[in-house]
Amino acid sequence: MDALLALFSVLYMFWPMILFFGFRSFFSRGKPFADRVRNALGRIFVAWLVWAFFYACLHWQQRQLVLIFSPSMDQLLFFGLGIITGGITIGFIIFKLRENQIRLRNARTLEDLLEMSPDNFEALTASLFEAFGHRAEVSGGNSDHGVDVVVWTDEGEKWVVQCKRYAGSVGEPVVRDLYGTMLHEDAQAAYLITTGTFSRQAVAWAVGKPIVLYDGEGLIRLIRRVKKAKAKKAI
Protein backbone atom coordinates (compact mmCIF):
# COMPACT_ATOMS: atom_id res chain seq x y z
CA MET A 1 0.00 0.00 0.00
CA ASP A 2 2.85 2.39 0.81
CA ALA A 3 4.42 1.77 -2.59
CA LEU A 4 1.08 2.41 -4.26
CA LEU A 5 0.57 5.66 -2.38
CA ALA A 6 4.10 6.78 -3.20
CA LEU A 7 3.45 6.09 -6.87
CA PHE A 8 0.12 7.87 -6.82
CA SER A 9 1.60 10.92 -5.09
CA VAL A 10 3.53 11.41 -8.35
CA LEU A 11 0.74 10.29 -10.72
CA TYR A 12 -1.74 12.62 -9.04
CA MET A 13 -0.42 15.53 -11.10
CA PHE A 14 -1.99 13.93 -14.19
CA TRP A 15 -5.54 14.04 -12.78
CA PRO A 16 -6.78 16.29 -15.65
CA MET A 17 -6.49 13.18 -17.85
CA ILE A 18 -9.67 11.82 -16.25
CA LEU A 19 -11.48 14.08 -18.72
CA PHE A 20 -10.54 11.57 -21.42
CA PHE A 21 -12.82 8.99 -19.76
CA GLY A 22 -15.77 10.90 -21.15
CA PHE A 23 -14.54 11.28 -24.72
CA ARG A 24 -15.86 7.97 -26.01
CA SER A 25 -19.38 8.62 -24.71
CA PHE A 26 -19.39 12.22 -25.93
CA PHE A 27 -18.47 11.29 -29.49
CA SER A 28 -20.61 8.14 -29.75
CA ARG A 29 -22.93 8.19 -32.74
CA GLY A 30 -26.65 7.62 -32.90
CA LYS A 31 -27.51 9.29 -29.58
CA PRO A 32 -28.97 12.70 -28.80
CA PHE A 33 -26.46 15.37 -27.80
CA ALA A 34 -27.91 15.74 -24.29
CA ASP A 35 -27.57 11.99 -23.65
CA ARG A 36 -23.98 12.01 -24.86
CA VAL A 37 -23.12 14.89 -22.53
CA ARG A 38 -24.76 13.20 -19.53
CA ASN A 39 -23.01 9.87 -20.21
CA ALA A 40 -19.65 11.61 -20.64
CA LEU A 41 -20.03 13.55 -17.40
CA GLY A 42 -21.08 10.37 -15.60
CA ARG A 43 -17.94 8.52 -16.71
CA ILE A 44 -15.76 11.46 -15.75
CA PHE A 45 -17.37 11.58 -12.30
CA VAL A 46 -16.72 7.87 -11.72
CA ALA A 47 -13.05 8.37 -12.65
CA TRP A 48 -12.95 11.44 -10.39
CA LEU A 49 -14.25 9.38 -7.46
CA VAL A 50 -11.36 6.94 -7.87
CA TRP A 51 -8.88 9.83 -7.96
CA ALA A 52 -10.56 11.46 -4.95
CA PHE A 53 -10.22 8.24 -2.96
CA PHE A 54 -6.48 8.16 -3.48
CA TYR A 55 -6.33 11.92 -2.83
CA ALA A 56 -7.96 11.36 0.56
CA CYS A 57 -5.57 8.49 1.35
CA LEU A 58 -2.55 10.63 0.47
CA HIS A 59 -3.71 13.47 2.69
CA TRP A 60 -4.51 11.06 5.52
CA GLN A 61 -0.96 9.70 5.24
CA GLN A 62 0.31 13.30 4.99
CA ARG A 63 2.19 12.60 1.80
CA GLN A 64 3.52 15.39 -0.37
CA LEU A 65 1.78 15.67 -3.74
CA VAL A 66 3.50 16.49 -7.00
CA LEU A 67 1.47 19.29 -8.58
CA ILE A 68 1.48 21.11 -11.89
CA PHE A 69 -0.67 23.93 -10.45
CA SER A 70 -0.35 25.83 -7.20
CA PRO A 71 -1.96 23.96 -4.26
CA SER A 72 -4.89 26.37 -4.06
CA MET A 73 -5.50 26.32 -7.82
CA ASP A 74 -5.17 22.54 -7.93
CA GLN A 75 -7.80 22.09 -5.22
CA LEU A 76 -10.11 24.60 -6.87
CA LEU A 77 -9.94 22.84 -10.25
CA PHE A 78 -10.00 19.29 -8.88
CA PHE A 79 -12.92 19.71 -6.51
CA GLY A 80 -14.69 22.02 -8.93
CA LEU A 81 -14.64 19.23 -11.50
CA GLY A 82 -16.04 16.79 -8.95
CA ILE A 83 -18.82 19.14 -7.88
CA ILE A 84 -19.87 19.92 -11.46
CA THR A 85 -19.79 16.37 -12.82
CA GLY A 86 -21.15 14.86 -9.60
CA GLY A 87 -23.92 17.41 -9.27
CA ILE A 88 -25.13 16.88 -12.82
CA THR A 89 -24.80 13.09 -12.63
CA ILE A 90 -26.55 12.69 -9.28
CA GLY A 91 -29.18 15.27 -10.22
CA PHE A 92 -29.96 13.39 -13.44
CA ILE A 93 -30.21 10.07 -11.59
CA ILE A 94 -32.67 11.56 -9.09
CA PHE A 95 -34.65 13.18 -11.91
CA LYS A 96 -34.77 9.90 -13.82
CA LEU A 97 -35.93 7.93 -10.77
CA ARG A 98 -38.71 10.42 -10.07
CA GLU A 99 -39.72 10.48 -13.73
CA ASN A 100 -39.87 6.68 -13.84
CA GLN A 101 -42.04 6.63 -10.72
CA ILE A 102 -44.42 9.14 -12.32
CA ARG A 103 -44.64 7.06 -15.51
CA LEU A 104 -45.32 3.86 -13.57
CA ARG A 105 -47.90 5.58 -11.39
CA ASN A 106 -49.75 6.94 -14.41
CA ALA A 107 -49.61 3.68 -16.41
CA ARG A 108 -52.72 1.83 -15.26
CA THR A 109 -54.50 0.88 -18.47
CA LEU A 110 -53.71 0.39 -22.14
CA GLU A 111 -55.34 3.75 -22.79
CA ASP A 112 -52.78 5.39 -20.50
CA LEU A 113 -49.95 3.76 -22.45
CA LEU A 114 -51.41 4.77 -25.80
CA GLU A 115 -51.57 8.40 -24.65
CA MET A 116 -47.83 8.41 -23.89
CA SER A 117 -45.37 9.91 -26.33
CA PRO A 118 -43.07 7.40 -28.06
CA ASP A 119 -40.12 8.67 -26.01
CA ASN A 120 -41.98 8.25 -22.71
CA PHE A 121 -43.15 4.78 -23.68
CA GLU A 122 -39.58 3.71 -24.47
CA ALA A 123 -38.36 5.22 -21.20
CA LEU A 124 -41.10 3.36 -19.31
CA THR A 125 -40.03 0.12 -20.98
CA ALA A 126 -36.41 0.74 -19.96
CA SER A 127 -37.49 1.37 -16.36
CA LEU A 128 -39.27 -2.00 -16.26
CA PHE A 129 -36.03 -3.80 -17.10
CA GLU A 130 -34.17 -1.67 -14.55
CA ALA A 131 -36.70 -2.72 -11.92
CA PHE A 132 -35.42 -6.28 -12.33
CA GLY A 133 -31.82 -5.23 -11.72
CA HIS A 134 -30.70 -4.87 -15.34
CA ARG A 135 -29.03 -1.86 -16.91
CA ALA A 136 -31.17 -0.40 -19.66
CA GLU A 137 -30.60 2.48 -22.03
CA VAL A 138 -32.97 4.06 -24.52
CA SER A 139 -31.26 4.04 -27.90
CA GLY A 140 -32.68 7.24 -29.36
CA GLY A 141 -31.45 8.71 -32.63
CA ASN A 142 -32.36 7.61 -36.13
CA SER A 143 -29.72 4.89 -36.60
CA ASP A 144 -31.00 2.40 -34.03
CA HIS A 145 -31.77 -0.39 -36.57
CA GLY A 146 -35.17 -0.90 -34.97
CA VAL A 147 -33.74 -1.09 -31.45
CA ASP A 148 -35.48 1.23 -28.98
CA VAL A 149 -33.90 -0.02 -25.74
CA VAL A 150 -30.67 -1.90 -25.10
CA VAL A 151 -30.42 -4.00 -21.93
CA TRP A 152 -27.32 -5.42 -20.24
CA THR A 153 -27.72 -8.11 -17.59
CA ASP A 154 -25.48 -8.92 -14.63
CA GLU A 155 -24.48 -12.09 -16.47
CA GLY A 156 -23.02 -10.00 -19.28
CA GLU A 157 -25.78 -10.66 -21.78
CA LYS A 158 -27.05 -8.02 -24.19
CA TRP A 159 -30.74 -7.81 -25.06
CA VAL A 160 -32.37 -5.63 -27.69
CA VAL A 161 -35.89 -4.31 -27.21
CA GLN A 162 -38.33 -2.93 -29.76
CA CYS A 163 -41.37 -0.95 -28.64
CA LYS A 164 -44.60 -0.78 -30.64
CA ARG A 165 -47.04 1.71 -29.12
CA TYR A 166 -50.22 1.21 -31.10
CA ALA A 167 -53.52 -0.61 -30.90
CA GLY A 168 -53.09 -2.85 -33.94
CA SER A 169 -51.73 -6.36 -34.35
CA VAL A 170 -48.02 -7.03 -34.84
CA GLY A 171 -47.38 -9.52 -37.61
CA GLU A 172 -44.72 -12.10 -38.39
CA PRO A 173 -42.56 -9.78 -40.57
CA VAL A 174 -41.91 -7.48 -37.59
CA VAL A 175 -40.82 -10.40 -35.42
CA ARG A 176 -38.64 -11.77 -38.21
CA ASP A 177 -36.97 -8.39 -38.72
CA LEU A 178 -36.32 -8.07 -34.98
CA TYR A 179 -34.63 -11.48 -35.00
CA GLY A 180 -32.33 -10.29 -37.78
CA THR A 181 -31.57 -7.14 -35.80
CA MET A 182 -30.75 -9.24 -32.74
CA LEU A 183 -28.20 -11.23 -34.75
CA HIS A 184 -26.79 -8.05 -36.30
CA GLU A 185 -26.39 -6.45 -32.86
CA ASP A 186 -24.72 -9.61 -31.51
CA ALA A 187 -27.36 -9.78 -28.77
CA GLN A 188 -28.38 -12.89 -26.85
CA ALA A 189 -32.11 -12.15 -26.73
CA ALA A 190 -34.74 -9.84 -28.17
CA TYR A 191 -37.91 -8.41 -26.67
CA LEU A 192 -40.86 -7.10 -28.65
CA ILE A 193 -43.22 -5.05 -26.49
CA THR A 194 -46.47 -3.66 -27.82
CA THR A 195 -49.65 -2.12 -26.50
CA GLY A 196 -51.49 -4.10 -29.19
CA THR A 197 -51.58 -7.81 -29.94
CA PHE A 198 -49.58 -10.38 -31.92
CA SER A 199 -50.87 -12.41 -34.83
CA ARG A 200 -50.86 -16.18 -34.53
CA GLN A 201 -48.16 -16.33 -37.23
CA ALA A 202 -45.96 -13.96 -35.24
CA VAL A 203 -46.30 -16.02 -32.06
CA ALA A 204 -45.65 -19.27 -33.93
CA TRP A 205 -42.55 -17.86 -35.67
CA ALA A 206 -41.01 -16.79 -32.34
CA VAL A 207 -41.31 -20.27 -30.82
CA GLY A 208 -37.90 -21.83 -30.19
CA LYS A 209 -36.06 -18.54 -30.69
CA PRO A 210 -34.63 -16.19 -28.02
CA ILE A 211 -37.47 -13.74 -28.62
CA VAL A 212 -39.89 -12.66 -25.87
CA LEU A 213 -43.23 -11.16 -26.87
CA TYR A 214 -45.27 -8.89 -24.60
CA ASP A 215 -48.67 -7.83 -25.84
CA GLY A 216 -50.74 -5.06 -24.26
CA GLU A 217 -52.36 -7.21 -21.58
CA GLY A 218 -49.06 -8.86 -20.73
CA LEU A 219 -47.41 -5.45 -20.45
CA ILE A 220 -50.09 -4.19 -18.06
CA ARG A 221 -49.59 -7.31 -15.89
CA LEU A 222 -45.84 -6.68 -15.88
CA ILE A 223 -46.33 -3.04 -14.84
CA ARG A 224 -48.61 -4.12 -11.99
CA ARG A 225 -46.05 -6.68 -10.89
CA VAL A 226 -43.32 -4.02 -10.79
CA LYS A 227 -45.58 -1.61 -8.90
CA LYS A 228 -46.40 -4.29 -6.32
CA ALA A 229 -42.70 -5.11 -5.85
CA LYS A 230 -41.85 -1.41 -5.39
CA ALA A 231 -44.68 -1.02 -2.89
CA LYS A 232 -43.34 -3.92 -0.81
CA LYS A 233 -39.85 -2.41 -0.78
CA ALA A 234 -41.29 0.90 0.41
CA ILE A 235 -42.89 -0.73 3.46
C-alpha positions in Angstrom: 0.0 0.0 0.0 2.9 2.4 0.8 4.4 1.8 -2.6 1.1 2.4 -4.3 0.6 5.7 -2.4 4.1 6.8 -3.2 3.5 6.1 -6.9 0.1 7.9 -6.8 1.6 10.9 -5.1 3.5 11.4 -8.4 0.7 10.3 -10.7 -1.7 12.6 -9.0 -0.4 15.5 -11.1 -2.0 13.9 -14.2 -5.5 14.0 -12.8 -6.8 16.3 -15.7 -6.5 13.2 -17.8 -9.7 11.8 -16.2 -11.5 14.1 -18.7 -10.5 11.6 -21.4 -12.8 9.0 -19.8 -15.8 10.9 -21.1 -14.5 11.3 -24.7 -15.9 8.0 -26.0 -19.4 8.6 -24.7 -19.4 12.2 -25.9 -18.5 11.3 -29.5 -20.6 8.1 -29.7 -22.9 8.2 -32.7 -26.7 7.6 -32.9 -27.5 9.3 -29.6 -29.0 12.7 -28.8 -26.5 15.4 -27.8 -27.9 15.7 -24.3 -27.6 12.0 -23.6 -24.0 12.0 -24.9 -23.1 14.9 -22.5 -24.8 13.2 -19.5 -23.0 9.9 -20.2 -19.7 11.6 -20.6 -20.0 13.5 -17.4 -21.1 10.4 -15.6 -17.9 8.5 -16.7 -15.8 11.5 -15.8 -17.4 11.6 -12.3 -16.7 7.9 -11.7 -13.1 8.4 -12.6 -13.0 11.4 -10.4 -14.3 9.4 -7.5 -11.4 6.9 -7.9 -8.9 9.8 -8.0 -10.6 11.5 -5.0 -10.2 8.2 -3.0 -6.5 8.2 -3.5 -6.3 11.9 -2.8 -8.0 11.4 0.6 -5.6 8.5 1.4 -2.6 10.6 0.5 -3.7 13.5 2.7 -4.5 11.1 5.5 -1.0 9.7 5.2 0.3 13.3 5.0 2.2 12.6 1.8 3.5 15.4 -0.4 1.8 15.7 -3.7 3.5 16.5 -7.0 1.5 19.3 -8.6 1.5 21.1 -11.9 -0.7 23.9 -10.5 -0.3 25.8 -7.2 -2.0 24.0 -4.3 -4.9 26.4 -4.1 -5.5 26.3 -7.8 -5.2 22.5 -7.9 -7.8 22.1 -5.2 -10.1 24.6 -6.9 -9.9 22.8 -10.2 -10.0 19.3 -8.9 -12.9 19.7 -6.5 -14.7 22.0 -8.9 -14.6 19.2 -11.5 -16.0 16.8 -9.0 -18.8 19.1 -7.9 -19.9 19.9 -11.5 -19.8 16.4 -12.8 -21.1 14.9 -9.6 -23.9 17.4 -9.3 -25.1 16.9 -12.8 -24.8 13.1 -12.6 -26.5 12.7 -9.3 -29.2 15.3 -10.2 -30.0 13.4 -13.4 -30.2 10.1 -11.6 -32.7 11.6 -9.1 -34.7 13.2 -11.9 -34.8 9.9 -13.8 -35.9 7.9 -10.8 -38.7 10.4 -10.1 -39.7 10.5 -13.7 -39.9 6.7 -13.8 -42.0 6.6 -10.7 -44.4 9.1 -12.3 -44.6 7.1 -15.5 -45.3 3.9 -13.6 -47.9 5.6 -11.4 -49.7 6.9 -14.4 -49.6 3.7 -16.4 -52.7 1.8 -15.3 -54.5 0.9 -18.5 -53.7 0.4 -22.1 -55.3 3.8 -22.8 -52.8 5.4 -20.5 -50.0 3.8 -22.4 -51.4 4.8 -25.8 -51.6 8.4 -24.6 -47.8 8.4 -23.9 -45.4 9.9 -26.3 -43.1 7.4 -28.1 -40.1 8.7 -26.0 -42.0 8.2 -22.7 -43.2 4.8 -23.7 -39.6 3.7 -24.5 -38.4 5.2 -21.2 -41.1 3.4 -19.3 -40.0 0.1 -21.0 -36.4 0.7 -20.0 -37.5 1.4 -16.4 -39.3 -2.0 -16.3 -36.0 -3.8 -17.1 -34.2 -1.7 -14.6 -36.7 -2.7 -11.9 -35.4 -6.3 -12.3 -31.8 -5.2 -11.7 -30.7 -4.9 -15.3 -29.0 -1.9 -16.9 -31.2 -0.4 -19.7 -30.6 2.5 -22.0 -33.0 4.1 -24.5 -31.3 4.0 -27.9 -32.7 7.2 -29.4 -31.5 8.7 -32.6 -32.4 7.6 -36.1 -29.7 4.9 -36.6 -31.0 2.4 -34.0 -31.8 -0.4 -36.6 -35.2 -0.9 -35.0 -33.7 -1.1 -31.4 -35.5 1.2 -29.0 -33.9 0.0 -25.7 -30.7 -1.9 -25.1 -30.4 -4.0 -21.9 -27.3 -5.4 -20.2 -27.7 -8.1 -17.6 -25.5 -8.9 -14.6 -24.5 -12.1 -16.5 -23.0 -10.0 -19.3 -25.8 -10.7 -21.8 -27.1 -8.0 -24.2 -30.7 -7.8 -25.1 -32.4 -5.6 -27.7 -35.9 -4.3 -27.2 -38.3 -2.9 -29.8 -41.4 -0.9 -28.6 -44.6 -0.8 -30.6 -47.0 1.7 -29.1 -50.2 1.2 -31.1 -53.5 -0.6 -30.9 -53.1 -2.9 -33.9 -51.7 -6.4 -34.4 -48.0 -7.0 -34.8 -47.4 -9.5 -37.6 -44.7 -12.1 -38.4 -42.6 -9.8 -40.6 -41.9 -7.5 -37.6 -40.8 -10.4 -35.4 -38.6 -11.8 -38.2 -37.0 -8.4 -38.7 -36.3 -8.1 -35.0 -34.6 -11.5 -35.0 -32.3 -10.3 -37.8 -31.6 -7.1 -35.8 -30.7 -9.2 -32.7 -28.2 -11.2 -34.8 -26.8 -8.1 -36.3 -26.4 -6.4 -32.9 -24.7 -9.6 -31.5 -27.4 -9.8 -28.8 -28.4 -12.9 -26.8 -32.1 -12.2 -26.7 -34.7 -9.8 -28.2 -37.9 -8.4 -26.7 -40.9 -7.1 -28.7 -43.2 -5.1 -26.5 -46.5 -3.7 -27.8 -49.6 -2.1 -26.5 -51.5 -4.1 -29.2 -51.6 -7.8 -29.9 -49.6 -10.4 -31.9 -50.9 -12.4 -34.8 -50.9 -16.2 -34.5 -48.2 -16.3 -37.2 -46.0 -14.0 -35.2 -46.3 -16.0 -32.1 -45.6 -19.3 -33.9 -42.5 -17.9 -35.7 -41.0 -16.8 -32.3 -41.3 -20.3 -30.8 -37.9 -21.8 -30.2 -36.1 -18.5 -30.7 -34.6 -16.2 -28.0 -37.5 -13.7 -28.6 -39.9 -12.7 -25.9 -43.2 -11.2 -26.9 -45.3 -8.9 -24.6 -48.7 -7.8 -25.8 -50.7 -5.1 -24.3 -52.4 -7.2 -21.6 -49.1 -8.9 -20.7 -47.4 -5.5 -20.5 -50.1 -4.2 -18.1 -49.6 -7.3 -15.9 -45.8 -6.7 -15.9 -46.3 -3.0 -14.8 -48.6 -4.1 -12.0 -46.0 -6.7 -10.9 -43.3 -4.0 -10.8 -45.6 -1.6 -8.9 -46.4 -4.3 -6.3 -42.7 -5.1 -5.9 -41.9 -1.4 -5.4 -44.7 -1.0 -2.9 -43.3 -3.9 -0.8 -39.9 -2.4 -0.8 -41.3 0.9 0.4 -42.9 -0.7 3.5 
